[in-house]
Amino acid sequence: MNLLKRLSLNKYNVDRKSHIEVNTDICLTCKEKPCTKVCPAGTYEPTADGRIIAHYERCLECGAALVACPYGAIKFNFPEGGISYKYG
């Protein structure tokens, strides 16, 4: 089973408030946008003007984008309700 199929089987609660904050002004200076490449859930989406949109409801809280961002433009707090997954 491929990754996208497995991710679609996860069930989790989504907070109403984003736990991810992206400094989009810093993103303008980043050409490679590694956060969009390393995130397994597709949380980070580049826009035509060079900024990043964070779809926090997709986030698996793995922290890959935090590590990959060379400029520290991403701030992350664990969701208020905590995190729990049920596979399948």
Secondary structure, DSSP 4 states (H G I P E B T S, - for coil): --HHHHHHHEE----SS-SEEE-HHHHTT-SS-HHHHH-TT--EEE-TTS-EEE-GGG-----HHHHH-TT--EEE---TT----EE-
